[in-house]
Amino acid sequence: MGELGCIHEEVMPIKTERTLFRVGEDSFAVTLPKAWVIYNGLKHGDEVEVIANEDVIIRVKAATAKEIAEGES
């Protein structure tokens, strides 16, 4: 289903296919790989940044502690 590999010490690249599913009437969602969530120290309720480009590539970025602190000030 996916490939796990480590290209760089600070990055855990994952290429995997996910199924889009409906949440309510006006939204859709995908799940994140558990290994990636754990690797990035995330937990239920944490915020992530979603970046979608013109090539329909969606990038999910875990917020750093610094970004979280800046958002609270």
N, C-alpha and C positions, 0 to 999 in steps of 0.2 A: 504494500500500500504506500510506503514512503521510504525515503532514504535518510539515514542519519550519518553525518560526517562532520569532522571538525577541520576547517580550513585555517582558522585563526584561533589563538588561545582565548580571545575575549568573545567569540561568537559561536553560537550553536546553530548552524544552518540546518534547516529541515525543509525538505521538499515532499509534500504529501497532498493527496487529493482529499477534499472535504465535501460533504453534502450540504447544500443550502437548504434551510428549512424555515417554515413560516412561524413567526412569533406574533400572535394577535392578528389583526386584519391588515395592518399597514407596514409591518416590518418583516425582515428576514434575518437569519443569523447563521453563523458557522461556528463550529467548536474549534478550540485550539488544542494542539497535542499536549498531553499531560507532561511529557518529558520537558517540553519547552517552557511550560508554566512553572514547573519545579525549578528548572535551571535558572530562570529569571527571578526566582524568589517571590512569585506572585501568589495571591490567594483570592478567594471569593470576595468580590466587592472592590478589588483594586481596579484602577483605571489604566487603560492602554490607549495609545494613539493609533488611529487607523489612517493610513495614507494610500489613496488610490490614484494611479496615474492613467494617462491616456491609453496605455497598452493593456488596460484591464488587469494590471498587476496590483494586488492589494498587499501592503506591507503593514504588519502590526508591530508597534514599537512599545516595549515596556518603559514606563516612566522611571527616571532615575530619582533617587532621594532628593537631589538638588532641584530637579524640575518640580517635584511635589512641594518642596518647601517654598519655591518661588511662587507657585500658584496659590499658596495659602497667605502670602503677605499682601 
